[in-house]
Amino acid sequence: MNDAVLAQTVNINPGLAAIGYGLGAIGPGIGVGLIFAAVINGTARQPEAKGKLQALGYSTFVLSEVLALIGIVVYFIASTK
């Protein structure tokens, strides 16, 4: 591709990137809250399933937090240009 076209597509304002990451971090934050609310609710209803619920809760927590980590990496990439 032409260098002028590449320069136009990569030019992102760092402040706009910060706002975008802040809005993007809301989703994983809500997801983590819902995950652990479900684990607590399930443990209260059926205490003998605590181990299975915690293992499932932590694995889904990791998947949710990966989205936030990818967002912060994209923020740093966008703000350095």
Buried (B, 14 or more C-beta within 10 A) or exposed (E): EEEEEEEEEEEBEEEEBEEBBEEBBEEBEEBBEEBBEBBEEBBEEEEEEEEEBBEBBEEBBEEBBEEBEEBEEBBEEBBEE
